[in-house]
Amino acid sequence: MLSGFYEKGVSAYFGNDPAERAKRASIEGLKKATIALFVARTEVDLPDSIRASRCPKQGALRCRSRPTYTVFKDHNHLSQSYSVGTTDTSVSGPILEVLRTVK
């Protein structure tokens, strides 16, 4: 999960009604995850995205397996995804490592 909003959602995606945003947020569903989770953000994400990414890291995401958490240096919200499949393995490398350890 890259640079996501898990607990409160973003009004641009989920609307301005706080009750509706809470209902659409992914955190409750993620707590039930039975697969390994990889949570990441970038060094230069927007402040709201940085705050949101702390939610899983700080334990709000109490799922069955502790998520792997990382910050991608020298990347922004888009460059992290665009780097996959290129010679820049700063994003795909850690993801592949997690995939190799999943049983």
N, C-alpha and C positions, 0 to 999 in steps of 0.2 A: 504494500500500500504506500504510494508515494505522495507526499505533501497533501494529505487529506484532512478533512474536517469530520471528526467522528462523533462528537458529543452534542454540539449545538447546531451544526449545519451552517450553511451560508444563505443569507436571504436571496441572493441571486439565483440559487438553485432550489431552495426550499420555501420561498415566500417570506412574508413579513409577519405572519401570525405565529407568535411564540409556541403556542400549543401544537400547531401543525409542524413547525420546525422540529420540536422535540419528538413528535411521533415519527418523523421521517429520518431522524438521526440514526446512524449505524451502530452506535456503541452497544446497545442492548443485544443486538444480533451478534456482534463480534464477541461478546462475552461467552456466547454459546459455541464458539468455534472449536472444532476438534482437530483442526489441522494447524501446522506450524504457520505463524504469522511473521511477516517481515514488514516492519514499519520504518519509514524513512522520511526525512525532509531534507531540504537543501540549505546550504550555508546562507544563501541570499533570498530565501522565501520571504514573503510578506509577513509582517508582525503577527497578523491574525492566524496565518498558517503555522507559524512557529509555535504560538500558544496552543493551537489545536493539536499539534503533533505531540505535545507533552502529555496529553491525556492518556494515551496508551502507556507511555514510558513511566508515568508516575503512579501506575497501578489502578487507574480508573478502569482499565481494561483487564479485569481479573478473569482471564479465560483459563482454559485447562492447561495450556502451555504458555509460558512467559514469552511474549513476542521478542524477536530480535529487533533492536532499535539502532539506527545509525543516522548520521548527518553526512550528506555528500558535500564535501568541500569544493569550492570553485564551480558550483552548479547553481542553476536557478530552476524555477518551477518547470520550465520546458526543456532545458538542456539535459536534465537527468534522463528523460525518456528518449530524447533524440540521440543520446550517446550510445544507446544499446545497438549492437551490431556494427560498431565502428572500432577503431584501434584504441579508443578511450575505454578502458575496462574498469574505471573507477566506480561505476554503478553496476554494470553486469557482473563484475568479479565477485563482489560481496553477495549478490543475489544467487549466483551459481554455487558459492560456498554453502549457503544455507540449504539450497536444494540438494546438494550432495550429502548433507547430514540428515536429511529427513528420512525417516524409516517407513 
